[in-house]
Amino acid sequence: MTPRPALPPLTRQFWVIAHRWAGLTLALFLAVAGFTGIFLSWNAQLEAMTAPHLLRASPPAASAPMRDPAQLAAQAQARHPGMIVTYLPLTVHPGESLHLRVMWQNGAPHPNWDELFINPWTGAELGHRHWGDIGEGWVNLMPLVYRLHYSLLLGESGELAMGLAALVWTLDCFVGFWLTLPVKGPVKGPIRQAQAKRQPGWWARWRPSWAVRWGASGYKLNFDLHRAGGLWVWPALLVFAWSSVSFNLPGVYNPIMRQFGARDTAAAIAAHTLPAPRLNPALGLAAAKAGPNMAPGGTTWLWHAPAQGAYYYGFTTRSDVPDEGGASRLMFDSNTGQLIGTDIAGARPAANTATEWLGALHMARVGGMAWRVAVTVLGAVVTMLCITGIVIWMRKRSGRVSRRAKLRPGSPQRGSITRESMTRPSTSRAV
């Protein structure tokens, strides 16, 4: 039997084409994600500008005490029959309102809103909104930008599409980086070997990839911005690409991270899913708020999960990622108060801690003002890379089309013998 010939190795040209088509496929997704990310890095500040009457609150007097958030939430549920508070911040910062996220029981008449804002000093309702519904006006501008960022306003199908785009982006980060590395051609014969010895070193040949020729022609400048721009922010691009996979494609992200020792918290939550949601648990919100001591300046919150019949109490420890806090959590039965599970910073596998850092970096919740500015710049760079990549493709495509046109039958070709060339005196220099 004749042995099957070995498959040829993948050439650099193959990866160039793969990078080109990956970029063209991702251009829309990344341009939208990058541009909206510019604004989302300042989400809290912009929300305060577009919905100040909802997010801002003040005490009636300077010495007025702030009321208990759990009691305010319980009173709000009593005022709105059928309403269930699913997220309750237990820490409210000065000048801010108490921001409740709610759902409604099936069969009960309810309005079309899922967020309620309360003055934490007086208990007065400041207003409500249906998150992301731009039909309500400016109050939903930033939620709309957020929805556009992670799902293109297409719901679950959009989340899946953005997740797949993030996965391709992650792989393409490595391809794009490899393509910037200097190529060392084959060396044959004594003369070429002598010439190779006089060639610049590896770093000297790679250094131009990091530079931008600001005085060059339009195409060269565009190419430099694409190549050097991607190199200078490459680690951050990889962080944002892989963290996007964790947000939108957990079915791919979690199994991969398990290979590095991560504990799958989503699977643990799913394991406690009840046959029917427990909408009215025996334990009220006020009974679930006591928990471990916070670190100074930390944040606590309570999440009611009817599908699991549980409360999640989030709190801050000194081992948490230094962001808004509340990353550590306890899970306990919403009827009996029995502890079901724990997820405490400092006791997690290193891979889970890495995931926490990825999420905090992606959402600009670490590093203060400096990192928010960096994320803003990165969003602009991602948008620029999409535009310059499309320009490079259009220029190369135009060149290919032009070359094909010259090779068509009947079209003059370089080096071909025509009646005109036979009668016209030659002006070329002999070799």
C-alpha positions in Angstrom: 0.0 0.0 0.0 1.3 3.4 -0.9 1.8 5.5 2.2 -0.3 8.6 2.4 1.8 11.7 1.7 2.4 13.9 4.8 0.3 17.1 5.0 2.4 20.2 4.2 3.2 22.4 7.2 1.1 25.5 7.7 2.9 28.3 6.1 3.2 31.9 7.2 0.9 32.9 4.3 -1.8 30.6 5.7 -1.7 32.4 9.1 -1.7 35.8 7.3 -4.9 34.8 5.5 -6.3 33.4 8.8 -5.5 36.7 10.6 -7.0 38.7 7.8 -10.3 36.8 7.7 -10.5 36.6 11.5 -10.1 40.4 11.6 -12.7 41.0 8.9 -15.2 38.7 10.7 -14.5 40.4 14.1 -14.4 44.0 12.8 -18.0 44.8 13.6 -18.1 43.0 16.9 -14.8 44.5 18.2 -15.5 48.0 16.8 -18.8 48.0 18.8 -17.2 46.6 21.9 -14.3 48.9 21.8 -16.3 52.1 21.1 -18.9 51.3 23.8 -16.2 50.3 26.2 -14.8 53.9 26.0 -18.0 55.1 27.8 -18.6 52.1 30.0 -15.3 52.6 31.8 -17.0 55.8 33.1 -20.4 54.2 33.6 -21.0 55.4 37.2 -20.1 58.9 36.3 -22.2 59.0 33.1 -25.1 57.3 34.8 -25.1 60.1 37.4 -25.3 62.6 34.6 -28.0 60.9 32.5 -30.2 59.8 35.4 -29.3 62.1 38.4 -32.9 62.1 39.8 -32.7 58.3 40.2 -29.1 57.7 41.3 -28.5 60.7 43.5 -30.0 61.2 46.9 -29.4 63.5 49.9 -30.5 63.5 53.6 -33.2 66.0 54.7 -30.8 67.3 57.3 -27.0 67.0 57.7 -27.4 64.9 60.8 -30.1 62.6 59.5 -29.2 58.9 59.9 -29.3 56.5 56.9 -32.1 53.9 57.3 -31.6 50.2 57.1 -31.6 49.1 53.4 -33.2 45.7 54.2 -36.1 47.4 56.0 -36.5 49.8 53.1 -36.6 47.0 50.7 -39.1 45.1 52.7 -41.4 48.2 52.9 -41.1 48.6 49.1 -42.2 45.0 48.6 -45.2 45.7 50.8 -46.1 48.7 48.8 -45.9 46.8 45.5 -47.7 43.5 45.8 -46.1 40.8 43.6 -42.7 42.6 43.5 -39.7 40.5 44.6 -36.4 42.2 45.4 -33.6 40.1 43.8 -30.6 42.4 44.5 -30.2 44.5 47.6 -27.1 46.6 48.2 -26.5 46.6 52.0 -23.8 49.3 51.6 -25.0 52.7 50.3 -22.4 55.4 49.8 -23.1 59.0 50.7 -24.9 60.9 48.0 -26.2 57.8 46.3 -29.7 56.2 46.3 -30.6 52.7 47.3 -30.7 50.8 44.0 -33.0 47.7 44.0 -33.3 45.2 41.2 -36.7 43.5 41.2 -38.8 40.8 39.5 -42.5 40.2 39.5 -44.5 37.1 40.3 -46.3 35.5 37.4 -50.0 36.1 37.4 -49.8 39.3 39.5 -50.5 42.6 37.8 -47.2 44.5 37.5 -45.8 47.5 35.8 -43.1 47.3 33.2 -40.0 48.1 35.3 -37.3 46.1 37.0 -35.3 48.7 39.0 -36.4 50.8 41.9 -34.6 53.7 43.4 -35.1 54.8 47.0 -33.8 57.7 49.1 -31.9 55.8 51.9 -32.5 58.6 54.4 -36.2 59.2 54.0 -37.4 55.9 52.4 -39.1 57.9 49.6 -39.2 56.3 46.1 -37.2 58.4 43.6 -38.4 56.6 40.6 -38.0 53.4 38.6 -37.0 52.2 35.1 -37.0 49.2 32.8 -33.3 48.6 32.5 -32.0 49.2 28.9 -35.3 50.5 27.5 -34.3 53.6 25.6 -37.9 54.4 25.0 -37.9 55.8 28.6 -35.4 58.4 27.5 -31.9 59.4 28.8 -32.3 57.5 32.0 -31.6 54.3 30.1 -28.8 55.6 27.8 -26.0 53.9 29.7 -27.9 50.6 30.2 -28.5 50.7 26.4 -24.8 51.2 25.8 -24.1 48.2 28.1 -26.5 46.0 26.3 -25.0 47.0 23.0 -21.5 46.2 24.4 -22.2 42.6 25.4 -25.1 41.5 23.2 -25.5 44.0 20.3 -29.1 44.4 21.6 -29.9 40.9 20.3 -30.5 39.2 23.6 -29.2 35.6 24.1 -28.3 35.2 20.4 -26.2 38.4 20.6 -24.5 37.2 23.8 -23.5 34.0 22.0 -22.3 35.8 18.9 -20.1 38.1 21.1 -18.8 35.1 23.0 -17.8 33.4 19.8 -16.2 36.6 18.6 -14.3 36.9 21.8 -13.0 33.3 21.5 -11.8 34.0 17.9 -10.3 37.2 19.1 -8.3 35.4 21.9 -6.8 32.9 19.4 -6.2 35.7 16.9 -4.2 37.7 19.5 -1.5 34.9 19.4 -1.6 34.7 15.6 -1.3 38.5 15.2 1.6 38.6 17.6 3.4 35.8 15.9 3.1 37.6 12.5 4.9 40.6 13.8 8.0 38.5 14.6 10.9 38.8 12.2 11.2 36.2 9.5 14.6 34.6 8.9 14.8 33.3 5.3 16.7 30.1 4.2 20.5 30.5 3.9 22.1 28.5 1.1 25.6 28.6 -0.3 28.8 30.2 1.2 28.0 33.7 -0.2 24.5 33.8 1.4 25.9 32.4 4.7 28.5 35.2 4.8 25.7 37.8 4.1 23.6 36.2 6.8 26.3 36.7 9.4 26.3 40.5 8.6 22.5 40.7 9.0 21.1 42.7 12.0 20.3 40.7 15.1 16.8 39.4 15.9 15.7 42.4 18.1 17.1 44.9 15.5 14.8 43.2 12.9 11.8 43.1 15.2 12.2 46.7 16.4 10.6 48.3 13.4 7.4 46.4 14.2 7.0 48.6 17.3 7.5 51.9 15.6 5.2 54.2 13.7 6.5 56.2 10.8 4.5 59.3 11.4 5.8 61.1 8.3 5.1 58.1 5.9 2.4 57.9 3.3 -1.1 57.2 4.2 -1.0 53.4 3.7 2.3 52.9 5.5 1.1 55.0 8.4 -2.1 53.0 8.5 -0.1 49.7 8.5 2.2 50.9 11.2 -0.7 52.0 13.4 -2.2 48.5 13.0 0.9 46.6 13.7 2.6 48.7 16.4 -0.8 49.6 18.0 -1.6 46.0 18.5 1.9 45.2 19.9 2.0 48.0 22.4 -1.3 47.0 24.1 -1.1 43.3 23.3 -1.2 42.1 27.0 -4.3 44.2 27.6 -6.0 43.0 24.4 -5.5 39.4 25.5 -6.9 40.2 29.0 -10.0 41.8 27.5 -10.5 39.0 24.9 -10.2 36.1 27.4 -12.3 37.9 30.0 -15.0 38.4 27.3 -15.1 34.7 26.8 -15.6 34.2 30.5 -18.6 36.6 30.5 -20.3 35.4 27.3 -19.1 31.9 26.7 -18.8 30.2 30.1 -19.4 26.8 28.5 -16.0 27.1 26.9 -14.2 29.2 29.5 -15.1 27.1 32.6 -13.9 23.7 31.2 -10.6 25.3 30.1 -10.0 27.0 33.5 -10.9 23.7 35.3 -7.7 22.3 33.6 -5.8 24.9 35.6 -7.5 23.9 38.9 -10.5 26.3 38.9 -13.6 25.5 40.8 -16.8 25.9 38.7 -19.0 28.0 40.8 -21.7 28.2 38.1 -22.0 24.4 38.1 -22.3 24.5 41.9 -25.1 27.0 41.7 -26.9 25.0 39.0 -26.7 21.9 41.2 -29.0 23.6 43.7 -31.7 24.5 41.2 -35.2 23.7 42.6 -38.0 22.1 40.5 -40.0 25.4 40.9 -38.7 28.8 42.0 -39.2 29.7 45.7 -40.6 33.2 45.3 -41.7 33.8 48.9 -39.1 32.3 51.3 -39.6 32.0 55.0 -36.6 34.2 55.7 -37.2 37.8 54.8 -34.5 40.2 53.6 -33.9 41.7 57.0 -33.2 38.2 58.5 -30.5 37.5 55.8 -28.4 40.6 56.2 -26.1 39.7 59.1 -22.8 38.4 58.0 -19.0 38.5 58.5 -17.1 41.6 59.4 -16.3 43.8 56.4 -12.9 45.1 55.6 -12.7 48.9 56.0 -14.5 50.6 53.1 -15.9 47.2 51.9 -19.2 46.6 50.2 -21.9 44.1 51.1 -24.9 43.0 49.2 -27.7 40.4 49.2 -28.9 38.5 46.1 -32.1 36.6 46.3 -32.1 33.6 43.9 -35.6 32.1 43.7 -34.5 29.4 41.3 -32.1 28.0 43.8 -34.2 28.8 46.9 -31.2 30.6 48.3 -29.7 33.9 49.4 -26.2 35.0 48.5 -24.6 37.3 51.0 -21.6 39.1 49.4 -19.0 40.8 51.5 -15.5 42.1 51.5 -12.4 40.5 53.0 -8.8 41.7 52.9 -8.0 39.0 50.3 -10.5 40.3 47.8 -9.5 41.9 44.5 -9.2 45.5 45.5 -12.2 46.8 43.7 -15.7 47.8 44.9 -15.7 44.7 47.1 -18.3 42.1 47.9 -16.5 39.4 45.9 -16.6 36.9 48.7 -20.0 35.3 49.3 -22.0 32.8 51.4 -24.9 30.8 50.0 -27.6 29.7 52.4 -31.1 28.3 52.2 -33.8 31.0 52.0 -36.2 29.0 54.2 -34.0 27.5 56.9 -30.9 29.7 56.8 -28.8 26.5 56.5 -25.4 27.2 54.9 -25.2 25.6 51.5 -21.8 26.8 50.2 -19.0 29.3 50.5 -16.8 31.2 48.1 -14.2 33.1 50.1 -11.4 35.1 48.7 -8.1 33.7 49.9 -9.5 30.2 50.0 -10.1 30.0 46.3 -7.9 28.2 43.7 -5.5 30.5 42.0 -7.4 30.0 38.7 -10.6 31.4 40.3 -8.6 34.4 41.6 -7.3 35.0 38.1 -10.9 35.0 36.8 -11.8 37.6 39.5 -8.9 39.8 38.4 -9.8 39.4 34.7 -13.4 40.6 35.4 -12.2 43.5 37.6 -9.7 44.7 34.9 -12.3 44.3 32.2 -14.9 46.4 34.1 -12.3 49.0 35.2 -13.0 48.3 38.9 -9.3 48.3 39.9 -6.6 50.9 39.7 -8.9 53.9 40.2 -8.8 56.8 37.8 -5.6 55.7 36.1 -6.9 52.3 35.0 -10.2 53.9 33.8 -8.3 56.2 31.6 -6.2 53.2 30.4 -9.4 51.3 29.5 -10.8 54.3 27.7 -7.6 54.5 25.6 -7.7 50.8 25.0 -11.3 51.0 23.7 -10.1 53.7 21.2 -7.2 51.5 20.2 -9.4 48.5 19.6 -11.7 50.6 17.4 -8.6 51.9 15.6 -7.3 48.4 15.0 -10.6 47.4 13.4 -10.6 50.4 11.0 -6.9 50.1 10.0 -7.3 46.4 9.5 -10.2 47.0 7.1 -8.1 49.6 5.2 -5.2 47.2 4.9 -7.5 44.5 3.5 -9.2 46.9 1.0 -5.7 48.1 -0.2 -4.5 44.5 -0.7 -7.7 43.4 -2.3 -7.5 46.3 -4.8 -4.0 45.2 -5.7 -5.1 41.6 -6.2 -8.0 42.7 -8.4 -5.7 44.9 -10.5 -3.2 42.0 -11.0 -6.0 39.6 -12.0 -7.2 42.2 -14.6 -3.8 42.3 -16.1 -3.7 38.5 -16.5 -7.0 38.3 -18.3 -6.9 37.1 -21.9 -6.4 39.9 -24.4 -5.0 42.4 -21.8 -1.4 43.5 -22.2 1.0 41.8 -19.8 4.3 42.8 -18.6 7.0 41.2 -20.7 4.6 40.0 -23.4 5.5 40.6 -27.1 3.1 42.8 -28.9 3.1 44.4 -32.4 3.9 47.8 -30.8 6.9 46.3 -28.9 8.2 44.8 -32.1 8.2 48.1 -34.0 9.1 50.4 -31.1 12.8 51.0 -30.4 13.9 49.5 -27.1 14.9 51.8 -24.4 15.8 49.2 -21.8 19.4 48.7 -20.7 20.9 45.3 -21.6 21.9 43.1 -18.7 
